Amino acid sequence: MTDLATDVDAVNDVEDLESFRSRLRAWLKDNMPAEVPRTAVRGALSDEEELADVQRNRDLQRKLYDGGFAGIVFPKEYGGAGLTPAHQAVFNSEIVGYQFPDRTQVPTFTPCAAVILEFGTEEQKRQHLPAIMKGEEIWMQMLSEPGSGSDVAGATTTAVRDGEMWVVNGSKIWTTGAWWSDWALALVRTNWDVPKHRGMSVFMVKIHQPGIEVNRIEMLNGAMEFCQEFMTDLHIPDSDRIGEVDAGWTVGTKWMYYEKSFNISPFITRPAGRSTEGGGSSHSPVAVARRTGRLEDPVVRQLIGESHSLSLVNKEAGARIGRAISGGHFNTQAAGLARILGGVTATQLATLNFELAGAAGVVWDEDDEELGALGVNFLVRQSSQIGGGTTEMSRNVVSERFLGMPSEARNDRDMAFRDVPRGGRR
Ligand SMILES: Cc1cc2nc3c(=O)[nH]c(=O)nc-3n(C[C@H](O)[C@H](O)[C@H](O)COP(=O)(O)OP(=O)(O)OC[C@H]3O[C@@H](n4cnc5c(N)ncnc54)[C@H](O)[C@@H]3O)c2cc1C
């Protein structure tokens, strides 16, 4: 785990939590706008509206930076607040009810900034981390390819060295938000003559530049956030490589840990209990039942109870897994447990909300898109079990690397990557 300010000496040097809380509370009241319930069906935003929303997020991130509250656990020399995960937890509980820059959190702060902090050179950290804290750089992840998603190490996008530059050719896919983002971490092949996990490297890639064509893909909910990038003789300087040549799997393993553990991550700002508790969220089950006038219906009340129990179990189990990992009681592979729980819970909550919305989740008036959004969300409910690596793959990881059960058979483990049968070739 990255060297966060968690040891006792460091904690003693930082502001105590209660003083932090009252300073933060006053600052939020004076500076951050109140949360506005989202009324538009996701995917119904025009490109102009989407870009305006991205800019709003950048501005909010900048506000946090100017107030000294950006990147709570990131070191001060890189623009962070130099505080602890406990301060981040306080922040998350106090930001409830305010707008916050959700588009700059995942995957910008984690896994991307977390990876740069852990594996980047001093120069790379100074170039990118302050820009991330200020909302000037939004990052995405280029892992999946048309022929390799779960098998990330099967990537065929290839970088060939040419002096101080690398020339990259290939394609990445399902890159969420690439069209409105600035940079990406990319895992690419740099050696075909060694087994697949030993011939990859990680690069920082400026998304909008000659050599990359970004195409958009429409999702079932109408959103056009997914992108596929085609890289043709893309030139990347060697100074943008993170970690050693061909040792990308070392960086990649930690990268994917940060990705899977975003639910329990100290690197991101996320209102505590967001969209899972009764409080202010307009999509809370109680609010949805009230909107449809069915709050007194016993069946509806049962659904609300189910929804609350799921949220509570997810939240408390996630926190417990996080504590067990940071306390050294569980190995980091246990993050897969939180990933499974979070993914399955999100799918189930989307289903329950759809049931609660009733007919308004299927057919809605233009002035009541909020309930319609629950219907559209139901269509893509499975995505929370796919994005960030599927829950099936996490089950494999948990059983093999956390519970110590026998591994799946892997025939390509010791074979040079160029000899691995692919795409029907034998
Ligand atoms: C909302 C969302 C956002 C995403 N954002 C990004 C992004 O920003 N960047 C990015 O690079 N990718 C992104 N992805 C892609 C995502 O990481 C992949 O879709 C995912 O890893 C699965 O890969 P695949 O689609 O190629 O499916 P496949 O790997 O072809 O898998 C198909 C099915 O087979 C199962 N399966 C495959 N291998 C095994 C195995 N060994 N054991 C058990 N089951 C197995 C899978 O679980 C799945 O159910 C996103 C996906 C979604 C849905």
The ligand as an ORCA input file, in Angstrom:
! r2SCAN-3c Opt
* xyz 0 1
  C     -19.503      0.206    -17.062
  C     -18.200     -0.329    -17.618
  C     -17.098      0.497    -17.623
  C     -15.887      0.023    -18.157
  N     -14.821      0.875    -18.188
  C     -13.650      0.442    -18.701
  C     -12.531      1.337    -18.786
  O     -12.628      2.524    -18.454
  N     -11.367      0.869    -19.272
  C     -11.227     -0.430    -19.673
  O     -10.111     -0.791    -20.087
  N     -12.261     -1.312    -19.643
  C     -13.477     -0.894    -19.164
  N     -14.547     -1.738    -19.131
  C     -14.409     -3.086    -19.702
  C     -14.380     -4.163    -18.637
  O     -13.203     -4.095    -17.880
  C     -14.502     -5.501    -19.387
  O     -15.772     -5.514    -20.022
  C     -14.410     -6.663    -18.424
  O     -13.112     -6.782    -17.898
  C     -14.804     -8.009    -19.114
  O     -14.085     -8.163    -20.279
  P     -14.833     -8.544    -21.637
  O     -15.939     -7.559    -21.828
  O     -13.798     -8.650    -22.715
  O     -15.503     -9.949    -21.365
  P     -14.807    -11.373    -21.434
  O     -13.457    -11.310    -20.807
  O     -14.905    -11.859    -22.827
  O     -15.740    -12.214    -20.488
  C     -17.038    -12.686    -20.892
  C     -17.650    -13.438    -19.729
  O     -16.834    -14.593    -19.413
  C     -16.449    -14.570    -18.044
  N     -15.085    -15.075    -17.898
  C     -14.017    -14.795    -18.705
  N     -12.928    -15.425    -18.255
  C     -13.299    -16.124    -17.149
  C     -12.610    -16.970    -16.226
  N     -11.306    -17.239    -16.363
  N     -13.301    -17.479    -15.192
  C     -14.649    -17.212    -15.023
  N     -15.350    -16.425    -15.872
  C     -14.681    -15.884    -16.915
  C     -16.518    -13.107    -17.639
  O     -16.684    -12.957    -16.242
  C     -17.732    -12.621    -18.436
  O     -18.917    -12.950    -17.757
  C     -15.783     -1.306    -18.648
  C     -16.913     -2.118    -18.642
  C     -18.123     -1.641    -18.147
  C     -19.324     -2.532    -18.173
*
